């Protein structure tokens, strides 16, 4: 994650992968302020005219965070809240808007007070936590690598015969194969 401290309450963040989105989700809290580029539909109200669909305009908004949801399928965080500031006078303050945080799209996060833990999470560059999940049964092994919000699954399947048929199943070779996959 690319970070830049703008002042003591504001840090600019740009997530680079799904691990960074998980980190941002841990940092984001209700009543924080997010400033970033987004689009909003502006409807022109004209007297005696039919309502139109509106025009989608790029605006820079500051919203007060009220709702946070992580969409791990699409690798994004949706943040809902009330508009505090805007660079377009057609956007009314106090209305609701949803802001989408995606990979490689930067935004500014403003907190009233950053805790030491939150600053440490935001500044942790290149320190990726990796999890390996292993399930072993007789002759079967499932290995999963957890990267961000996605599980990459690999299976080693070595079936051995029962009492009736001769087999050359060696437990040492099976575990050597498991270690080789890891």
C-alpha positions in Angstrom: 0.0 0.0 0.0 1.3 3.4 -0.9 0.9 5.9 1.9 1.7 9.6 2.4 1.1 11.5 5.6 -0.4 14.9 4.7 -0.8 16.2 8.3 -1.3 14.7 11.8 -4.9 13.7 11.1 -4.8 12.9 7.3 -3.1 10.1 5.5 -3.3 9.5 1.7 -3.7 5.8 0.9 -3.6 3.8 -2.3 -4.2 0.0 -2.0 -2.1 -2.1 -4.3 -3.7 -5.6 -3.7 -6.4 -7.3 -1.8 -4.3 -7.5 1.4 -4.2 -3.7 1.4 -8.0 -3.6 1.2 -8.2 -5.9 4.3 -5.8 -3.5 6.1 -7.9 -0.5 5.1 -11.0 -2.2 6.3 -9.3 -2.7 9.7 -8.3 1.0 9.8 -11.7 2.5 8.7 -14.1 3.4 11.5 -17.5 5.0 11.7 -17.3 8.9 11.8 -14.0 9.0 9.9 -13.8 11.2 6.9 -12.9 10.0 3.4 -11.9 12.5 0.6 -11.6 11.2 -2.9 -12.7 11.3 -6.6 -16.0 9.7 -7.5 -19.0 10.1 -9.9 -22.4 11.4 -9.0 -25.6 11.8 -11.1 -26.7 15.5 -11.2 -30.3 16.1 -12.2 -31.3 19.4 -13.6 -34.6 20.6 -12.3 -36.3 22.8 -14.8 -39.7 24.3 -14.4 -42.4 22.6 -16.4 -40.0 20.0 -17.8 -40.0 16.3 -17.7 -37.6 14.7 -15.3 -34.4 13.6 -16.9 -32.0 10.8 -16.1 -29.3 13.2 -15.1 -25.7 13.6 -16.0 -22.9 11.6 -14.5 -20.3 14.1 -13.3 -16.8 13.5 -11.8 -16.6 15.2 -8.4 -14.2 15.3 -5.4 -16.2 14.6 -2.3 -15.6 14.4 1.4 -18.0 12.0 3.2 -18.5 11.2 6.8 -18.3 7.3 7.1 -21.6 5.7 8.3 -21.5 2.3 6.8 -18.5 0.1 5.7 -18.7 -3.2 3.7 -16.0 -5.3 2.2 -16.8 -7.0 -1.1 -14.1 -9.7 -1.3 -15.4 -11.1 -4.6 -14.8 -7.9 -6.5 -11.9 -6.6 -4.4 -13.4 -3.4 -3.2 -14.7 -1.6 -0.1 -18.0 0.3 -0.2 -18.3 3.2 2.2 -21.6 4.9 2.7 -22.0 8.2 4.4 -23.1 11.9 4.4 -21.5 14.4 2.0 -19.6 17.0 4.0 -17.7 18.9 1.2 -17.8 19.0 -2.6 -16.0 20.8 -5.4 -19.2 21.1 -7.4 -21.9 23.4 -6.2 -24.6 21.2 -7.8 -23.9 18.5 -5.2 -25.9 19.2 -2.0 -24.2 18.8 1.3 -25.9 16.5 3.8 -27.1 14.0 1.3 -26.0 10.4 1.2 -23.4 9.0 -1.1 -21.5 5.7 -1.5 -17.7 5.8 -2.1 -16.0 2.7 -3.6 -12.4 2.0 -2.6 -10.7 -0.1 -5.3 -7.2 -1.3 -6.0 -4.9 1.3 -7.5 -7.3 4.2 -6.7 -6.1 6.6 -4.0 -8.0 8.6 -1.4 -7.4 10.6 1.8 -8.5 9.2 5.2 -9.0 11.8 7.9 -9.4 10.7 11.5 -9.9 12.9 14.6 -7.1 10.9 16.3 -5.0 8.1 14.8 -4.0 5.4 17.3 -0.5 4.0 17.1 -1.8 0.7 15.9 -3.7 2.3 13.0 -0.7 4.3 11.9 1.5 1.1 12.1 -1.0 -0.8 10.0 -1.2 2.0 7.4 2.6 2.3 7.1 3.4 -1.4 7.0 4.9 -1.7 3.5 5.8 -5.0 2.0 5.1 -7.0 5.1 2.5 -9.4 3.8 1.1 -11.9 6.1 0.7 -15.3 4.4 -1.4 -18.1 5.7 -1.1 -21.7 4.6 -4.0 -24.1 5.5 -3.3 -27.8 5.4 -5.7 -30.7 5.9 -4.3 -34.2 5.9 -6.2 -37.5 5.8 -5.1 -41.0 4.9 -3.8 -40.6 1.4 -5.4 -37.2 0.8 -4.0 -33.7 1.5 -5.6 -30.4 0.8 -3.4 -27.3 0.8 -4.8 -23.8 0.7 -2.9 -20.5 0.4 -4.8 -17.5 1.7 -3.8 -14.3 -0.1 -5.8 -11.2 0.8 -9.5 -12.3 0.5 -8.9 -15.2 -1.9 -8.1 -18.9 -1.1 -6.0 -20.7 -3.6 -6.6 -24.4 -3.2 -4.4 -27.3 -4.2 -5.1 -31.0 -3.6 -2.7 -34.0 -3.4 -4.6 -37.2 -3.8 -2.8 -40.5 -3.4 -5.2 -43.4 -3.0 -3.8 -46.6 -1.8 -5.4 -50.0 -2.1 -7.0 -51.9 0.8 -6.0 -55.2 2.2 -7.1 -57.1 -0.9 -4.8 -55.5 -3.4 -1.1 -54.9 -3.0 0.1 -51.3 -3.0 3.3 -49.5 -2.7 2.0 -46.7 -0.6 4.8 -45.2 1.5 3.8 -42.7 4.2 7.2 -41.0 4.0 6.8 -40.4 0.2 3.4 -39.0 0.8 4.7 -36.5 3.3 7.6 -35.7 1.0 5.0 -34.8 -1.7 3.1 -32.6 0.8 6.3 -30.8 1.8 7.2 -30.4 -1.9 3.8 -28.7 -2.6 4.2 -26.3 0.3 
